[in-house]
Amino acid sequence: MRLQEWLDTEVRPFRDKPISWISQYHFFRDPMRPTYSDTSCFFSPAVGAAYFGAIHMAWPAPLVWLSLPIMWLVGLTISYGWMKSGIWKRLEIS
Protein backbone atom coordinates (compact mmCIF):
# COMPACT_ATOMS: atom_id res chain seq x y z
CA MET A 1 0.00 0.00 0.00
CA ARG A 2 1.35 3.36 -0.92
CA LEU A 3 1.46 6.24 1.51
CA GLN A 4 -1.16 8.27 -0.34
CA GLU A 5 -3.56 5.31 -0.41
CA TRP A 6 -3.07 4.76 3.30
CA LEU A 7 -3.75 8.43 4.03
CA ASP A 8 -6.89 8.39 1.90
CA THR A 9 -8.34 5.15 3.27
CA GLU A 10 -7.18 5.03 6.90
CA VAL A 11 -6.49 8.58 8.03
CA ARG A 12 -8.87 10.87 6.15
CA PRO A 13 -12.09 9.52 7.76
CA PHE A 14 -10.81 10.68 11.15
CA ARG A 15 -9.59 14.16 10.24
CA ASP A 16 -12.79 15.81 11.54
CA LYS A 17 -12.72 14.02 14.90
CA PRO A 18 -11.38 15.84 17.98
CA ILE A 19 -8.17 14.59 19.57
CA SER A 20 -10.05 13.45 22.69
CA TRP A 21 -12.27 11.17 20.58
CA ILE A 22 -9.30 9.73 18.70
CA SER A 23 -7.36 9.05 21.90
CA GLN A 24 -10.36 7.44 23.59
CA TYR A 25 -11.38 5.14 20.75
CA HIS A 26 -8.09 4.38 19.00
CA PHE A 27 -5.59 4.47 21.87
CA PHE A 28 -7.91 2.94 24.44
CA ARG A 29 -6.59 2.61 27.99
CA ASP A 30 -9.57 3.25 30.19
CA PRO A 31 -12.88 4.93 29.32
CA MET A 32 -13.41 8.52 30.37
CA ARG A 33 -15.45 8.69 33.56
CA PRO A 34 -16.72 11.63 35.55
CA THR A 35 -14.80 12.36 38.72
CA TYR A 36 -16.85 13.22 41.77
CA SER A 37 -15.49 14.85 44.87
CA ASP A 38 -17.28 15.85 48.02
CA THR A 39 -15.19 18.10 50.22
CA SER A 40 -17.52 17.53 53.15
CA CYS A 41 -16.40 13.88 53.46
CA PHE A 42 -13.18 12.34 54.70
CA PHE A 43 -12.08 9.12 53.09
CA SER A 44 -9.40 8.30 55.65
CA PRO A 45 -10.37 7.77 59.29
CA ALA A 46 -6.86 8.85 60.30
CA VAL A 47 -7.25 12.22 58.60
CA GLY A 48 -10.73 12.57 60.07
CA ALA A 49 -9.39 11.94 63.58
CA ALA A 50 -6.59 14.47 63.07
CA TYR A 51 -9.04 17.05 61.75
CA PHE A 52 -11.42 16.46 64.65
CA GLY A 53 -8.60 16.73 67.17
CA ALA A 54 -7.13 19.86 65.64
CA ILE A 55 -10.30 21.80 64.86
CA HIS A 56 -12.94 20.65 67.30
CA MET A 57 -10.85 19.55 70.30
CA ALA A 58 -8.09 22.19 69.86
CA TRP A 59 -5.32 19.64 70.52
CA PRO A 60 -1.72 20.84 70.33
CA ALA A 61 0.10 20.09 67.06
CA PRO A 62 2.23 17.18 68.38
CA LEU A 63 -0.89 15.40 69.58
CA VAL A 64 -2.60 15.93 66.23
CA TRP A 65 0.41 14.46 64.40
CA LEU A 66 0.49 11.54 66.84
CA SER A 67 -3.17 10.78 66.13
CA LEU A 68 -2.35 9.88 62.50
CA PRO A 69 -0.16 6.80 63.13
CA ILE A 70 -2.43 5.74 65.98
CA MET A 71 -5.45 5.78 63.69
CA TRP A 72 -3.49 3.98 60.97
CA LEU A 73 -2.78 1.21 63.47
CA VAL A 74 -6.44 1.12 64.50
CA GLY A 75 -7.48 0.84 60.84
CA LEU A 76 -4.89 -1.85 60.17
CA THR A 77 -6.06 -3.81 63.20
CA ILE A 78 -9.69 -3.61 62.12
CA SER A 79 -8.76 -4.64 58.57
CA TYR A 80 -6.71 -7.57 59.85
CA GLY A 81 -9.61 -8.70 62.05
CA TRP A 82 -11.99 -8.47 59.10
CA MET A 83 -9.73 -10.58 56.90
CA LYS A 84 -9.11 -13.20 59.61
CA SER A 85 -12.82 -13.49 60.46
CA GLY A 86 -13.69 -14.75 56.99
CA ILE A 87 -16.96 -12.80 56.94
CA TRP A 88 -15.89 -11.14 53.70
CA LYS A 89 -15.86 -14.54 51.97
CA ARG A 90 -19.59 -14.90 52.54
CA LEU A 91 -20.53 -11.53 51.07
CA GLU A 92 -22.07 -11.61 47.61
CA ILE A 93 -21.51 -8.84 45.12
CA SER A 94 -24.62 -8.24 43.04
Backbone as a ProteinNet text record, in pm:
[ID]
protein_1_A
[PRIMARY]
MRLQEWLDTEVRPFRDKPISWISQYHFFRDPMRPTYSDTSCFFSPAVGAAYFGAIHMAWPAPLVWLSLPIMWLVGLTISYGWMKSGIWKRLEIS
[TERTIARY]
86.1	0	89.9	57.7	134.8	89.2	175	145.9	19	2.3	-115.6	-243.9	-239.3	-356.4	-389.6	-286.6	-307.5	-369.5	-318.9	-374.6	-520.4	-551.6	-688.7	-784.9	-742	-833.9	-838.3	-724.7	-718.5	-720.1	-665.4	-649.4	-757.8	-792.7	-886.5	-1022.3	-1079.1	-1209.3	-1208	-1089.2	-1081	-1028.2	-1013	-959.3	-1052.1	-1182.5	-1278.8	-1301	-1249.9	-1272.4	-1178.9	-1226.7	-1138.3	-1033.9	-926.2	-817.1	-866.2	-956	-1005.5	-1079.5	-1155.8	-1226.8	-1127.8	-1029.1	-929.6	-852.9	-812.4	-735.9	-821.3	-950.8	-1036.2	-1069.3	-1091.9	-1138.4	-1028.5	-914.2	-808.7	-683.7	-670	-559.1	-619.2	-709.1	-791.1	-705.3	-719.9	-659.3	-769.2	-848.8	-957.1	-1060.2	-1189.1	-1287.8	-1291.4	-1327.3	-1340.8	-1459.2	-1438.5	-1545.1	-1549	-1666.6	-1672.5	-1605.4	-1544	-1480	-1562.2	-1604.6	-1685	-1600.2	-1615.9	-1549.4	-1645.7	-1643.5	-1727.9	-1635.8	-1612.8	-1519.2	-1572.8	-1698.9	-1751.7	-1726.8	-1666.4	-1639.7	-1490.3	-1455.8	-1318.3	-1315	-1218.1	-1208.1	-1114.1	-1032.7	-939.8	-980	-1004.1	-1036.9	-923.8	-798.7	-685.8	-689.4	-717.8	-725.4	-846	-955.1	-1073.2	-1046.4	-972.7	-938.7	-846.1	-749.7	-658.6	-733.9	-823.7	-904.4	-990.1	-1056.2	-1142	-1060.6	-944	-859.9	-808.2	-771.1	-712.8	-817.9	-929.8	-1029.6	-1129.1	-1186.4	-1294.3	-1244.4	-1135	-1084.8	-971.5	-919	-809.1	-687.3	-651.5	-532.4	-407.8	-299.2	-172.3	-120.4	-37.9	9.6	76.2	162.7	223.4	120	15.1	-89.1	-168	-190.6	-259.8	-176.8	-45.9	40.7	48.3	44.9	49	-80.3	-189.7	-316.6	-316.7	-237.5	-234.7	-182.2	-60.2	-16.1	-100.3	-155.8	-242.7	-366.7	-426.5	-544.9	-510.5	-391.1	-349	-340.4	-287.3	-278.4	-416.9	-506.8	-644.2	-708.3	-692.4	-748.4	-686.8	-555.9	-489	-537.8	-556.1	-605.5	-747.2	-832.1	-969.2	-968.7	-885.2	-876.4	-825.5	-725.2	-671.4	-778.6	-852.6	-960.9	-1068.1	-1099.3	-1199.4	-1151.6	-1025.4	-972.6	-964.7	-922.3	-911	-1046.9	-1150.1	-1281.9	-1345.3	-1312	-1369.4	-1508.8	-1561	-1695.8	-1700.8	-1591.8	-1588.7	-1605.4	-1571.1	-1586.3	-1732.5	-1817.7	-1959.3	-2041.5	-1980.3	-2053	-2067.1	-2184.2	-2206.7	-2213.5	-2148.6	-2151.1	-2256.1	-2355.4	-2461.6	-2445.8
-118	0	123.3	211.8	335.9	432.7	527.2	624.3	702.6	748.1	827.3	745.3	617.6	530.7	514.3	493.9	476	602.1	718	843.3	859.1	824.6	839	740.4	617.5	514.9	505.4	525.2	503.1	631.2	736.2	857.8	960.6	982.2	1087.3	1077	956.8	951.8	1010.6	1021.5	1068.2	1211.2	1279.8	1416.4	1512	1489.2	1581.1	1551.6	1439.8	1402.3	1481	1515.6	1584	1486.3	1540.5	1459.3	1372.2	1424.9	1345.1	1221.1	1231.9	1116.6	1015	1062.5	973.2	899.2	970.6	905.3	806.1	835	744.3	618.2	628.5	513.7	441.2	504.4	438.2	411.7	473.1	447	417.8	322.4	294.3	246.5	307.7	260.6	235.9	334.3	325	429	395.6	493.4	617.4	728.5	852.3	838.3	875.6	869.3	1001.7	1040.7	1163.4	1141	1243.1	1235.8	1318	1254	1322	1345.7	1460	1485.5	1560.2	1521.7	1584.8	1629.9	1759.2	1810.2	1803.2	1764	1753.1	1614.7	1524.4	1387.9	1365.2	1280	1233.9	1087	1049.7	911.8	831.8	897.9	830	858.5	753.8	777	846.3	821.1	885.2	1036	1079.3	1222.4	1283	1208.6	1256.6	1275.6	1181.9	1194.5	1312.9	1332.8	1446.5	1578.7	1584.3	1705	1732.9	1629.8	1646.2	1694.3	1632.2	1672.7	1814.4	1853.2	1986.1	2095.3	2074.1	2180.2	2181.5	2068	2065.2	2050.5	1976.4	1955.1	2050.7	2122.4	2218.6	2153.4	2032.6	1964.4	2038.6	2026.4	2083.6	2005	2069.3	2008.8	1871.6	1851.6	1718	1606.8	1639.1	1539.5	1510.8	1612.6	1592.7	1502.8	1529.9	1445.7	1303.6	1287.2	1153.8	1077.2	1147.9	1078.4	1007.2	1052.9	988	844.7	820	679.8	593.5	652.9	574.5	527.2	616.9	577.9	482.5	494.6	397.5	258.4	250.6	120.7	67	155.2	112.5	58.7	129.4	84.3	-45.9	-60.6	-185.2	-300.8	-277.2	-381.4	-424	-329.2	-361.3	-437.1	-394.9	-464.3	-606.6	-624.8	-757.4	-847	-792.4	-870.1	-908.2	-818.5	-846.6	-958.7	-954.5	-1057.9	-1192.8	-1194.5	-1320.1	-1380	-1297.4	-1348.6	-1430.4	-1401.6	-1474.8	-1429.7	-1328.9	-1280.2	-1229.9	-1169.1	-1113.5	-1220.1	-1346.2	-1454.5	-1486.6	-1456.4	-1490.1	-1377.7	-1264.1	-1153.1	-1176.3	-1147.6	-1161.1	-1022.6	-1010.4	-884.2	-899.3	-812.5	-823.6	-721.4
0	0	0	-83.6	-92.2	15.6	46.2	151.4	122.1	-0.2	-34.1	-19.6	-58.2	-41.4	105.8	186.6	330.4	391	352.7	403.4	362.1	239.4	189.8	254.6	276.8	327.4	479.6	545.9	690.4	773.6	722.5	802.6	774.8	651.6	614.7	685.6	707.3	776.1	917.2	977.4	1115.4	1127.2	1019.3	1024	1097	1090.3	1153.6	1301.6	1350.3	1490.3	1581.9	1701.7	1797.5	1852.9	1902	1956.6	2072.1	2155.2	2268.5	2219.4	2112.4	2057.6	2002.1	1928	1870	1980	2083.5	2190	2268	2282.3	2358.7	2281	2151.6	2074.7	1997.9	1976	1900.4	1982.5	2096.5	2187.1	2324.1	2326.5	2444.4	2560.2	2674.7	2799.2	2902.3	2923.2	3019.1	2976	2978.6	2932	3021	2961.5	3036.7	3132.1	3256.8	3356.1	3430.6	3475	3555.3	3690.3	3742.5	3872.2	3970.3	4076.4	4177.1	4300.8	4359.9	4486.6	4577.1	4700.9	4801.6	4913.8	4921.8	5021.5	5163.6	5179.6	5315.4	5374.4	5298.8	5346.5	5360.6	5455.5	5470.4	5433.1	5351.3	5308.8	5397.2	5475.6	5565	5709.4	5788.1	5929.2	6004.1	5962.6	6030.2	6010	5888	5860.3	5930.9	5935.1	6006.8	6154.3	6215.6	6357.7	6380.8	6292.5	6306.6	6291.5	6194.4	6174.7	6297.6	6347.5	6464.8	6585	6604.9	6717.4	6704.3	6583.4	6564.2	6567.9	6501	6486.5	6601.8	6630.9	6730.3	6874	6894.2	7029.6	7066.5	6966.3	6985.8	7050.5	7002.5	7052.3	7006.9	7079.9	7033.3	6911.5	6831.1	6705.7	6724.1	6824.2	6837.6	6860.2	6934.1	6958	6830.5	6750.3	6622.8	6532.9	6523.3	6440.3	6494.5	6623.8	6684	6657.1	6638.6	6613.2	6477.9	6380.7	6249.8	6256.1	6307.7	6312.6	6405.9	6509.3	6598.3	6522.4	6445.8	6369.3	6255.8	6198.2	6097	6158.5	6279.5	6347.3	6381.2	6422.6	6450.1	6321.4	6211.4	6084.2	6038.2	6054.2	6017.2	6102.5	6231	6320.3	6282.7	6253.6	6211.9	6080.3	5985.8	5856.7	5874.6	5958.5	5985.1	6047.6	6143.1	6204.9	6105.4	6013.7	5909.6	5818.4	5778.2	5689.8	5760.7	5886.3	5960.6	5994	6008.2	6046	5934.7	5811	5698.5	5660.3	5726.5	5693.7	5550.2	5503.8	5369.6	5262.8	5293.9	5196.6	5170.5	5267.3	5254.1	5190.6	5167.4	5107	4957.2	4904.4	4761.4	4698.4	4585.8	4511.5	4402.7	4404.8	4303.9	4196
[MASK]
++++++++++++++++++++++++++++++++++++++++++++++++++++++++++++++++++++++++++++++++++++++++++++++

